[in-house]
């Protein structure tokens, strides 16, 4: 049987479920998730290798129409660039129907000639699945998608069928990455993202949007991983929220991050977190490069 391999970009507005889907497709956690929109700020790869095909998924920041901050423009550019040179684009919307930002993502995808598949996510939230029919008909009228596939990224519904359809559209090719590799990102990136996820999940809506994690030091030995990281915010009041009364919040965040990192590294982990203020860092190109949001051209 001929082997197939290729790149598949996940595209959609914020909080549509791209990172959850990526983790489901790869079979392990490679991208952080939360209910907070714009959790994903980077492009990263998730790799699924099977006996007949290797799918390389490109997770992207959510496409949105906000241009208030430099970081918003960087995130939109990152999503747009992730459409270059791929074989398939998976455009994701939810079972609630089309929004203006969904249509913005579609306009980006239509600028490229490769296969375009529409995923309707979060179908588990529909008690009556017949309510999908009008959305399927509407979507078919909006654009001639190569496929329209309903899924639940959270519950894994219809994921096997999705993978089968994707393999059909992949080109014949040998493996592009080693079979054991699950992502293209290194340990330092994983550490910073795990910490950021715990910030999102611990503080929810109290969490300032303009927040970043910089791993200053990462030492890995056979028995211990030591992490020293800075959480950057833009105001002293935000610093107080993250630290919490008597340092309670910061301790809880560090503890939650440590547990996930011990699973990831399969050894004990020590986490030291600091919170520092730098005004308007999210509008500063140099700072965005320092914390990994802006790559060299």
URBEL-V644830 format. One record per run of one state. SS is the DSSP state (helix for helix, strand for strand, loop for the rest). FROM is the first residue (numbers start at 1). TO is the last residue. If there is no record, write none. Layout:
ss=SS from=FROM to=TO
ss=SS from=FROM to=TO
This chain:
ss=loop from=1 to=3
ss=strand from=4 to=12
ss=loop from=13 to=17
ss=helix from=18 to=26
ss=loop from=27 to=43
ss=strand from=44 to=49
ss=loop from=50 to=52
ss=strand from=53 to=59
ss=loop from=60 to=69
ss=helix from=70 to=81
ss=loop from=82 to=87
ss=strand from=88 to=94
ss=loop from=95 to=96
ss=strand from=97 to=97
ss=loop from=98 to=99
ss=helix from=100 to=110
ss=loop from=111 to=114
ss=strand from=115 to=121
ss=loop from=122 to=122
ss=helix from=123 to=125
ss=loop from=126 to=128
ss=helix from=129 to=142
ss=loop from=143 to=146
ss=strand from=147 to=150
ss=loop from=151 to=151
ss=strand from=152 to=152
ss=loop from=153 to=156
ss=strand from=157 to=157
ss=loop from=158 to=158
ss=helix from=159 to=169
ss=loop from=170 to=171
ss=strand from=172 to=172
ss=loop from=173 to=182
ss=strand from=183 to=183
ss=loop from=184 to=186
ss=helix from=187 to=206
ss=loop from=207 to=211
ss=strand from=212 to=220
ss=loop from=221 to=223
ss=strand from=224 to=233
ss=loop from=234 to=235
ss=helix from=236 to=243
ss=loop from=244 to=244
ss=helix from=245 to=265
ss=loop from=266 to=267
ss=strand from=268 to=277
ss=loop from=278 to=280
ss=helix from=281 to=283
ss=loop from=284 to=284
ss=helix from=285 to=290
ss=loop from=291 to=297
